[in-house]
């Protein structure tokens, strides 16, 4: 039984217990666009405790209103009871109550293309004309755009993300609503902002999202990005978010607005150090290829001196790791060098061998160092 067939089986089971149940959200959108999706969400009039009685494998979230996860045929399904948002207390998090109808549940969703539902027969419930917007390739807010974005400012970034994901245009009134509430981007956690931007820049049509960002007031609340995005948009090709940040931090200084892994912070620092450095054989030897490629690409974007054949040059280095160097600290000590000289002499030998000024031969290295 396929993923969708299993979901339909769940709907039938819930309905057989005298409750309503529907597939909602992103899966419906992607299904209508013939995009493969393995993320089916189900909404129902049944309470979480009712769902727990209907299925053998049910994982409760432990938090009121968030529903349960049902596991059937080795597939997972998030099932939530119809909900409505009473109010938003920080332009992000709503006070939620159970709702009595699917219509109320769909009314709380962000965009029309995400506010559609399927019943068990795959009949479409489309109160806000989401299918029409899909056909017209338009991102449009559900209801009043200004209210929708004032409730949850993260929806602004999600709008740019969907524009990039689907290569759609954003409805003018929706854009106006985004700009009217752009200041509330500052109230969103750095982690969520970073997550949405990573998603945007992982899309094939990231240029669409960049276009809308650059022409919005939102960009004023995303520090260190504007000048970087201008240059990236002008080159007309995709750039991963980590490189966007490196370029932005190089042009406008670092910021802690974006939550990064320790390894990513370390990589950014390394790339920033490399941008203004000439790539000789010693630099190529001492740095990771990925860091070099990012720094080299930024050099290219900024019309600085860069290497066209960086990968080949790194692959063709005479030695690939320090252990390949045919001289060891004990050899230098035996040759009469003092302990405090050893580190610098190893570096000197490394440079001479990498630059092919001498062969990687112990005797030749020692003679050169003397």
Buried (B, 14 or more C-beta within 10 A) or exposed (E): EEBBEBBBBBBEBBBEBEBBBBBBBBBBBBBBEEEEBEEBBBBBBBBBEBBBEBBEEBEEEEEEBBBBBBBBEEBBBBBBBBBBBEEBEEBBEBEBEBBEEBEBBBBBBBBBBBBBBBBBEEEEBBBBBBBEBBEEEBBBBBBEBBEBBBBBBBBBBBBBBBBBBBBBBBBEEBBEBBBBBBBBBEEBEEEBBBBBBBBBBBBEBBBBBBBBBBEBBBBEBBBBBBEBBEBBBEEEEBBBBBBBBBBBBBBBEBBEBBBBEEEBBEBBBBBBEBBEEEBEBBBBBEBEEEBBBBBBBBBBBEEEEBBEEBBEBBEEBBBEEEEEBBBEEEBBEEBEBEEEBBEEBBEBBBBBBBEEEBBBEBEBBBEBBE
